[in-house]
Each structure stands twice: as C-alpha cells, then as structure tokens.
Amino acid sequence: MKIIVRPAVSGDLSPLLTLYGELNPDDAPLPQERADAVWATISQQQGRTVLMADAEGVVAGTADCLVLPNLTRGGRGILFVENVVVAKAFQRRGVGRRLMDAVVRLGESAGCYKVQLLSADDEYVHRFYESCGFLARAEGFRRYIECHDRVM
C-alpha cells in the first residue's frame, strides 16, 4: 500500500471531518457552513499545516500541526500536534508512523527545537508514540472551557 503524506487542501475537508468523527464519536457533526468557515481560518493561519495521509486515494489519517514562534531556545519554534487520527480501516498498516515521520520533518524544516503533543491516557497509544521516538518528558494539564455557543 502506497501512503503519501501531504498538506490537506479544501477538497479534503469532507473526509477529514469523517476522520475527526472517528476521533471524537460523541461530537455532533459540524454543520457544513461552520466547517467551511473554520477551514478558511485554518488555511490562512501562518505556521499551521493539517497533514493528511493518502493511502491510494483514500484519506487514511491526519495530524494538525502548528509552529509556535518562540523567544527561548535561540528563537527556535515549537511544533504542536493535535487531532492525530488514523482511520480504523488503516490502523496497524504504517499510516500513523508515516504521519509522525512527516510531523517531525515539518518541525525540522521550520527550525523547531521540539515537537510536542498530548495523547490519550492509553498505553497502546503511548507505546506507539515512543516507537516513533517521542519521550514522555512532562506532565500535561488541561482545563476545559465551558461552551457558550460562541463562534469565531
């Protein structure tokens, strides 16, 4: 199976939303008008790249990447990674590893000093990231913000 990892384009929005549905199955589907507006914002955001793994014409996985400029570490940025998902039909077939390799290359090409991500509290997922060269080096904290039906 040939896997190509590339930046997502607007024509990939529908299959990306399907993947995100696998990531967060309890979320209500995003209305198309809202999805289009969010995609337009993402597309214009400097330093933002949504990577997409294409497996012979099928969207098989994705990772949302953001380079954050930084005034420490000699001005080298940080690449943050969110919403990593591989479609169930493509799991354990090398898609995730190809995505994470592309993530690291993206960070290198942007001159970042590290790639940072949070993962689910799942031993299988932790072993996967460790096998890709990531180390559990920090304790993460989150504070969720209550939804007030406010949009961008």
Phi, psi and omega in degrees: 000127179270126180243125176244127176255127184213164174294139178288150176238172186303328178293347179269358187301313183299310178293330176296318178297325176296317177299315180297332174296326176288326180291316182232074186296342180276349178287140173291146178302141179283127177302143185305318180298319178292317179300316179299319180294317179295317179300319178300319178294314179301315184298330183266354185282120180297133179085002183258130176222123171264112179276145180229132175265121180254118179251093179053048175091359180246134177289114187252341181189168181205158173210130182262121188240141178222123175272121178258116176301154191213137179265003173251181177053042178068022180081010179281136184284178177237133175261115176264140182237132179224166172049050174279124179211138173242130180305140182309320182294345183245005181290148180065031179232016176093357182294312181300317180296318178298319177299312183292326174299317179293323177301311181297317178298321178299315177298318178298314183292335178272000179075024180286154176263346175203159171246131184233139177209158171251149178230165176299156177280076187217118184301322178300314180295318179299316179298321178300309181297321177298321179293341177268006177096005178275146180242141174280093188250354184214164174257127182268152177231147178223148169224111181283145182256130181299139180283131178238025180055030178262138180245163180300000000 
